[in-house]
Amino acid sequence: MIAINKILDKTKGDRWIWLIIILLSLISILTVYSATGTYAYKVGKTVEKVLLTKHLIFVIIGVGMIYVAHLLDYKYYAGISKILMIITIPLLFYTAIFGASINEASRWVKIPVIGLTFQTSDLAKLALITFLARMLTKKQENIKDVKEAFIPIMGSVCVVFALIAWANLSTAIMLFGVSILLLIIGRISIKQISIVCAGGAVLLLLIVFLGPRSGTYKSRVNAFLHPEKQNSDKTYQADQSKIALATGGVFGKGPGNSTQRNFLPHPYSDFIFAIIVEEYGLMGAITVIVLYLVLLYRCVRIVTQSPKAFGALLAAGLSFSLTIQAFANMAVAVGLGPVTGVPLPLVSMGGTSMIFTSIAFGIILSVSRDVEEKGSKKVVVGEIPAMA
């Protein structure tokens, strides 16, 4: 704890969030180290080499990104959001048509020269949330005007939602939900939001029944709703996850003693929470859940204390995105939802997910730093930096 306090003394922003970042990073390193045995065998490397050359590097880069992002005044992200949206829309189009297909989904773009794959939906989440925060702040004076505010704002939401949902429905639905929460906070009328939700539902049905992965989506929902009618291969991931949960007990089998890591297809990413429960038991599960709940609570405090509407909306959108994603991942692991490819923020192994999650944490801490420096004031609706 003394070492952690020394680290926290050199940072700015909410110390509780910094502590959560450190603890989640440590949990990530320990669990990924344990869960990558089968993966390491498949790629012909030792577990230590996989950890050091892949995951640990991204954890260190992620913490570095958090530190850099939290030092930049959050007001600059208003201008950056425009650039991100200009890049994101064409990139999502490119991914849908030419993206690398991994696990039967075109979600990735291969980066030239270095050969690493890049999941464009991670960038899209950050871009859309920051852009919505900027637009909602700028349009507050005529926020009820359909032509001036509603259409431009919802146009960006619907385009990004449709492009992501084509190959990654779970991420698209969560991002759409976060967008609706931001619209409510940003004072968009309930009538207009209801129209958007109805339109989104129609678009969702079209993608589920007519999209390129319609068979996969329907199969996963049927396997969740009627597991007793499915073949064992249809419920294999969920069944193996439940075995991990059942054998974890109260205190777990102990670090490195998981057996289900040898059977779960993605124990180091999509089902990492199941491995946490198996090795650390109910107490480990409660610890992780409490960390995300405390994160949400601290972020809500930042939102209510932010002196500017842009900072409040930015912190709200990013914190909702992180916590909703976290609980969606855990819900799948415990059988409360159909299988998805959603990682556990800051815990699951994954390069682009780790980097963009870290940037989101850094932006939240940037808003927190501004609150600390200027003192807590009531939110002033409609204020945004001139450069935006």
C-alpha positions in Angstrom: 0.0 0.0 0.0 2.9 2.4 0.7 4.2 1.8 -2.9 0.7 2.4 -4.3 0.4 5.7 -2.2 3.7 6.9 -3.7 2.4 6.2 -7.2 -0.9 8.0 -6.5 1.0 11.0 -5.1 2.4 11.7 -8.5 -1.0 11.6 -10.2 -3.9 14.1 -10.4 -7.6 13.4 -10.5 -9.8 11.1 -8.4 -7.5 8.9 -6.3 -10.1 6.2 -5.9 -10.3 5.8 -9.7 -6.5 5.6 -9.8 -6.6 2.9 -7.2 -9.3 1.0 -9.1 -7.1 1.2 -12.3 -4.1 -0.3 -10.4 -6.1 -3.1 -8.8 -7.9 -4.1 -12.1 -4.5 -4.1 -13.8 -3.0 -6.4 -11.2 -6.1 -8.7 -11.4 -5.7 -8.7 -15.2 -2.0 -9.7 -15.1 -2.6 -12.5 -12.6 -5.7 -13.9 -14.3 -4.4 -13.7 -17.9 -1.2 -15.4 -16.8 -3.3 -18.3 -15.5 -5.7 -18.4 -18.4 -3.3 -18.4 -21.3 -1.8 -21.8 -20.9 -3.8 -23.5 -23.7 -3.3 -20.4 -25.9 0.4 -20.5 -25.3 0.6 -24.1 -26.2 -1.3 -23.5 -29.5 1.1 -20.7 -30.6 4.1 -22.7 -29.5 5.3 -20.3 -26.7 5.6 -20.4 -22.9 3.0 -18.7 -20.8 5.6 -16.3 -19.5 6.6 -15.3 -23.1 2.9 -14.8 -24.1 2.4 -12.6 -21.0 5.6 -10.6 -21.4 5.4 -10.1 -25.1 1.7 -9.5 -25.5 -0.4 -8.7 -22.5 2.0 -7.1 -20.0 3.2 -4.7 -22.7 -0.3 -3.5 -23.5 -1.1 -3.1 -19.7 2.0 -0.9 -19.4 1.1 1.0 -22.5 -2.5 1.4 -21.2 -1.4 2.8 -17.9 0.9 5.2 -19.8 -2.0 6.3 -22.0 -4.2 6.9 -18.9 -1.4 9.1 -17.5 -0.9 11.1 -20.7 -4.7 11.4 -21.4 -5.4 12.7 -17.9 -2.8 15.4 -18.2 -4.5 16.9 -21.3 -7.2 19.4 -20.5 -10.5 17.6 -21.2 -11.7 20.6 -23.2 -9.4 19.7 -26.0 -11.3 16.4 -26.5 -14.2 18.4 -28.0 -12.0 19.3 -31.0 -10.4 15.9 -31.1 -13.9 14.3 -31.3 -14.6 15.9 -34.7 -11.4 14.4 -36.1 -12.2 11.0 -34.6 -15.6 11.0 -36.2 -14.2 11.9 -39.6 -11.8 9.0 -39.3 -14.3 6.5 -37.7 -17.1 6.5 -40.2 -15.0 5.6 -43.3 -13.0 3.2 -41.2 -16.2 1.4 -40.1 -17.3 1.2 -43.8 -13.9 -0.2 -44.7 -14.1 -2.8 -41.9 -17.5 -4.0 -43.0 -16.3 -4.6 -46.5 -12.6 -5.4 -46.3 -12.1 -6.1 -42.6 -10.1 -9.2 -41.5 -12.5 -12.0 -40.5 -11.8 -13.5 -37.1 -14.2 -15.9 -35.4 -16.7 -15.4 -38.3 -16.9 -11.6 -37.9 -15.3 -8.8 -39.9 -14.5 -6.5 -36.9 -10.8 -6.0 -37.4 -8.5 -4.1 -39.7 -5.0 -5.3 -40.2 -2.4 -2.5 -39.6 0.2 -2.5 -42.4 3.8 -3.2 -41.7 3.4 -4.4 -38.1 0.7 -6.9 -39.0 -1.4 -6.3 -35.8 -5.2 -6.4 -36.0 -7.2 -3.4 -34.9 -10.8 -3.5 -33.8 -12.5 -0.4 -35.2 -15.5 -0.5 -32.9 -13.2 0.3 -29.9 -12.3 3.6 -31.7 -16.0 4.2 -32.7 -17.2 4.0 -29.1 -14.7 6.6 -27.9 -15.4 8.8 -31.0 -19.2 8.7 -30.7 -19.3 9.4 -27.0 -17.0 12.4 -27.1 -18.7 13.7 -30.2 -22.2 13.4 -28.6 -20.9 15.2 -25.5 -19.7 18.0 -27.7 -22.8 18.2 -29.8 -25.2 18.1 -26.9 -23.3 20.9 -25.2 -23.2 23.1 -28.3 -26.9 22.6 -29.2 -28.4 23.3 -25.7 -29.9 26.7 -26.7 -32.0 25.0 -29.4 -31.9 21.4 -28.1 -35.6 20.9 -28.8 -35.3 21.9 -32.5 -35.6 18.9 -34.7 -33.6 20.3 -37.7 -30.9 22.1 -35.8 -30.2 19.6 -33.0 -32.0 16.3 -33.2 -31.3 15.3 -36.8 -27.5 16.1 -36.6 -27.1 14.3 -33.3 -29.2 11.3 -34.1 -27.7 11.0 -37.6 -24.3 10.3 -36.1 -25.7 7.8 -33.6 -27.7 5.8 -36.2 -24.8 5.7 -38.7 -22.3 4.4 -36.2 -24.8 2.0 -34.7 -25.7 0.4 -38.1 -22.1 0.1 -39.1 -21.0 -1.6 -35.9 -24.1 -3.8 -35.6 -23.4 -5.3 -39.0 -20.6 -7.4 -37.5 -20.7 -6.7 -33.7 -24.3 -6.5 -32.5 -23.6 -6.6 -28.8 -21.2 -3.7 -28.8 -23.6 -1.7 -31.0 -26.5 -2.3 -28.7 -24.5 -1.2 -25.6 -23.2 1.9 -27.4 -26.8 2.7 -28.5 -27.9 2.4 -24.9 -25.2 4.7 -23.7 -26.1 7.2 -26.4 -29.8 7.2 -25.2 -28.6 7.8 -21.6 -26.6 10.8 -22.9 -29.5 12.2 -24.8 -31.7 12.0 -21.7 -29.0 13.8 -19.6 -28.6 16.3 -22.5 -32.3 17.3 -22.4 -33.4 15.8 -25.7 -37.2 15.4 -25.5 -38.6 12.0 -24.5 -40.8 12.0 -27.5 -37.8 12.4 -29.9 -35.9 9.7 -27.9 -38.9 7.3 -28.2 -38.9 7.8 -32.0 -35.2 7.0 -32.1 -35.6 3.9 -29.9 -38.5 2.7 -32.2 -36.3 3.3 -35.3 -33.4 1.5 -33.6 -35.6 -1.5 -32.8 -36.6 -1.8 -36.5 -33.0 -1.5 -37.6 -32.0 -4.1 -35.0 -34.5 -6.6 -36.3 -33.4 -6.0 -39.9 -29.8 -6.7 -38.9 -30.7 -9.8 -36.8 -32.8 -11.4 -39.5 -31.1 -10.1 -42.7 -27.5 -9.3 -41.7 -24.5 -11.4 -42.6 -24.4 -12.9 -39.0 -28.1 -13.4 -38.6 -27.7 -17.2 -38.1 -25.1 -16.7 -35.4 -27.3 -14.1 -33.6 -30.4 -16.2 -33.7 -28.5 -19.3 -32.6 -27.0 -17.6 -29.6 -30.4 -16.2 -28.5 -32.1 -19.6 -28.9 -29.3 -21.3 -27.0 -29.7 -18.8 -24.1 -33.6 -19.0 -24.0 -33.9 -22.7 -24.6 -30.6 -24.5 -23.6 -32.4 -27.8 -23.1 -33.4 -27.9 -26.8 -29.9 -27.3 -28.1 -27.1 -29.6 -29.1 -24.2 -29.6 -26.6 -22.0 -27.7 -29.1 -24.4 -24.8 -29.2 -24.2 -24.3 -25.4 -20.6 -25.4 -25.0 -19.1 -22.0 -23.9 -21.9 -21.3 -21.5 -21.7 -24.8 -20.0 -18.0 -24.6 -19.4 -18.3 -21.2 -17.8 -21.0 -22.5 -15.4 -18.7 -25.4 -14.5 -16.0 -22.8 -13.6 -18.5 -20.9 -11.5 -19.8 -24.0 -9.7 -16.3 -25.3 -8.8 -15.0 -22.0 -7.5 -16.8 -22.1 -4.2 -16.4 -19.2 -1.7 -12.6 -18.7 -1.9 -11.8 -20.5 -5.2 -9.2 -23.1 -6.1 -6.3 -20.6 -5.8 -4.3 -18.7 -8.4 -3.2 -20.8 -11.3 -5.3 -23.8 -10.4 -8.1 -23.3 -13.0 -9.1 -26.4 -15.0 -11.8 -24.8 -17.2 -9.1 -22.6 -18.8 -8.4 -25.8 -20.8 -11.9 -26.0 -22.1 -13.2 -22.5 -22.5 -12.5 -21.1 -26.0 -11.5 -17.6 -24.8 -10.7 -17.8 -21.0 -8.4 -14.8 -21.2 -10.9 -12.4 -22.8 -14.6 -13.1 -23.2 -14.9 -15.5 -20.2 -12.1 -14.1 -18.0 -14.7 -13.5 -15.2 -15.4 -17.2 -15.1 -11.7 -17.9 -14.5 -11.6 -15.2 -11.8 -14.5 -16.9 -10.0 -13.0 -20.4 -10.4 -9.6 -19.4 -9.0 -10.7 -16.7 -6.4 -14.2 -17.9 -5.7 -17.2 -15.8 -4.6 -14.9 -13.4 -2.8 -13.0 -12.7 -6.0 -16.2 -12.1 -7.9 -17.5 -9.7 -5.3 -14.2 -7.8 -5.3 -14.4 -7.3 -9.1 -18.1 -6.3 -9.0 -17.4 -3.8 -6.1 -14.5 -2.2 -8.0 -16.7 -1.4 -11.0 -19.6 -0.2 -8.8 -17.2 2.1 -6.9 -15.9 3.3 -10.3 -19.4 4.2 -11.4 -20.1 5.9 -8.0 -16.9 8.0 -8.3 -17.7 8.9 -11.9 -21.2 10.0 -10.9 -19.6 12.3 -8.3 -17.4 13.8 -11.0 -20.4 14.4 -13.2 -22.4 16.2 -10.5 -19.4 18.3 -9.5 -18.1 19.3 -13.0 -18.5 23.0 -13.6 -19.0 22.6 -17.3 -21.7 20.6 -19.1 -19.2 19.2 -21.6 -17.1 17.7 -18.8 -20.2 16.3 -17.1 -21.5 14.7 -20.3 -18.1 13.3 -21.2 -17.5 11.7 -17.9 -21.1 10.3 -17.8 -20.9 8.8 -21.3 -17.5 7.2 -20.8 -18.3 5.8 -17.3 -21.6 4.4 -18.5 -19.9 2.7 -21.4 -17.2 1.1 -19.2 -19.5 -0.1 -16.5 -22.3 -1.4 -18.8 -19.6 -3.3 -20.8 -18.2 -4.7 -17.6 -21.5 -6.0 -16.3 -22.5 -7.3 -19.7 -19.3 -9.4 -19.7 -20.0 -10.7 -16.2 -23.6 -11.4 -17.0 -22.6 -13.6 -20.0 -20.1 -15.5 -17.8 -22.7 -16.3 -15.1 -25.4 -17.2 -17.7 -27.6 -14.1 -17.4 -27.2 -13.2 -21.1 -26.5 -14.8 -24.5 -22.8 -15.3 -25.4 -21.2 -12.2 -26.8 -17.6 -11.1 -27.7 -17.5 -8.3 -25.1 -14.3 -8.1 -23.1 -14.0 -7.1 -19.4 -12.7 -3.5 -19.4 -9.0 -3.3 -18.2 -9.0 -7.0 -17.3 -9.4 -9.0 -20.5 -6.5 -9.6 -22.8 -6.7 -7.5 -26.0 -4.5 -4.8 -27.4 -7.0 -2.3 -28.9 -9.5 -2.8 -26.2 -6.9 -2.2 -23.5 -5.6 1.0 -25.2 -9.0 2.6 -25.9 -10.3 1.6 -22.5 -7.3 3.3 -21.0 -7.8 6.5 -23.0 -11.4 6.6 -21.7 -10.2 6.3 -18.1 -7.7 9.0 -18.8 -10.4 11.4 -20.1 -12.5 10.8 -17.0 -9.5 11.6 -14.8 -8.9 14.7 -16.9 -12.4 15.9 -16.0 -11.8 14.9 -12.4 -8.5 16.9 -12.4 -10.4 20.0 -13.6 -13.0 19.6 -10.8 -10.2 19.4 -8.2 -8.4 22.5 -9.6 -11.4 24.7 -10.0 -13.5 23.5 -7.1 -16.9 21.9 -7.2 -19.5 24.1 -9.0 -22.9 23.5 -10.3 -23.1 22.3 -13.9 -23.4 25.2 -16.4 -25.4 23.9 -19.3 -24.2 24.9 -22.8 -20.6 25.8 -22.1 -17.9 24.5 -24.4 -14.4 25.6 -25.3 -14.1 28.0 -28.2 -11.7 25.8 -30.1 -14.5 23.1 -30.5 
